[in-house]
Structures are given as structure tokens and as C-alpha cells.
Amino acid sequence: MAVDIKFSQSYFWLNSWVLANIIQLGTQSFCDRFVDYRIDPCRRLYDQMVLAARCGVANIAEGTARHTTSIETEMRLLDVARASIDEVQGDFFNFLLRRKAEIWTIGEPNREALWRMELDRPNYSNSLLHDAAQHILAQKAKYDPWIENSSPEVAANAMLILCVRLNKMLQRQLEVQLSLFRQEGGFTENMTKERLEARKEQSRTEGAPNCPICGHTMVRRMIKKGTKQGQEFWGCANYPKCEGTRQIAKKQ
């Protein structure tokens, strides 16, 4: 895989990003309605919940945008997004605990309805931002009977379910990215390949000699340490498998 640095907004098509936006909107609405001065006199809980939900969206977007340059960075940011959604989930869980409210069990009708509900595939035109906003709001409307419910217990339970669903989506994305990393390597590996290919091409045009040990084409290298630091020499392109070297003949 060659290094390919280009602008990307592919996250607009990800269900995980769409659901993260729904969770962010749902969290903002929940906090506006139910996290008041009686349980949050300093507004710290409000700020932390809203910011954690925002981090979920932001890290999915930032990580996916880095896919073409660094799968490692993408995976790290997706994992940060997952941790942020875990934080939001924990706050909703604690909200229900404080009220001694019932947390929906598997099989509970509301839970099952939310768990089975599927997101529609986006159909965007050239007006990407406009269409993405409309798509997110249309998908959120499906969940609104629960997440915008006047009952704080219903809304908190619904948000718990959405957080769990998103974390499962992110887990699958991480598994896919790990598989790609195993096959194609990451940014560091591919930058090294690009550099070696450039050196090989340069060597071909400069008439580089063959390695005295394995016969492979040699490339220009530079001594990095010692009294000869900065001097160039021919090194085997198969290094570190082969450590063959030759001196570069001085021009007359």
C-alpha cells in the first residue's frame, strides 16, 4: 500500500458517525431537560456529558479522515471515541441509579425496539453538509419517541441502549482496521517503502553497483554517527537482511 495523502470525509457515510451524532444531540437534549441545579449545582456533570458525547463524534470523524495516511492513528482515535461513549454511558447509568429507576432488561419491549431499529443508508448529493444534516435529523426522528420522552427514566434508558450499540459498531470498525493493518502495514511502514522505492529509482538512474554479497541493486546511504558522519556510501537495498556495502567513487 503506497502512502496516499488526500482530503477525506468518508465518515459521513458511516453508521457509527451518524449514530454518534444522534447520541450527541440526545445527550444535549437530555442535559437541557433533566440535568439541573438540584443534581448538578456547578454544571460540571452537564459539561462533562455534553463534551464526552461531542468527543465521540469528533474522534470518529478525525480518525476516519486519517485512514489513507495512518491506520494506527485511525485505530487510536476510534478507541478514544469508544472510551468517550463509555463515559457518556456511565453517566446515564449513574443517573438511573441515583433515581433507583429500573434499567431495561433484555426482552423489555422498548429495549428490543431500539436494539432492532436500523439506520437508513445515506443518499447524498453534492450538497454534502446539507444532506448529512437532513439525514442525521431524519434518523434521530426514529428514536425520538424514546430519547425525547418526557420521562427521564425512559430517555436515560434509551440513551444507554444507543451507547451500547455504538460501541459495538466501533468494535467492529477496529477489528476491520486491525485486519487491514496486518495486511498492508501502517503509515511508518509505508513511508519506509516509499523512501526505499525512491532510492531504488534514484540508484537506477545513477548507475548504482550491485551488492558484493547478494548481487542486489545498491542505494545511496549516509553514515549517521562517528568520525565519518555525513559521508555517503552504497548500501544493499536488502538491508537489514543483507549488510553489503561499497564505497562511492570520488568524482575526478
Secondary structure, 3 states (H helix, E strand, C coil): CCCCCCCCCHHHHCHHHHHHHHHHHHHHHHHHHHCCCCCCCCCHHHHHHHHHHHHHHHHHHHHHHCCCCCHHHHHHHHHHHHHHHHHHHHHHHHHHHHCCCCCCCCCCHHHHHHHHCCCCCCCCCCCHHHHHHHHHHHHHHHHHHHHCCCCHHHHHHHHHHHHHHHHHHHHHHHHHHHHHHHHHCCHHHHHHHHHHHHHHHHHHHHCCCECCCCCCEEEEEECCCCCCCCCEEEEECCCCCCCCEECCCCCC
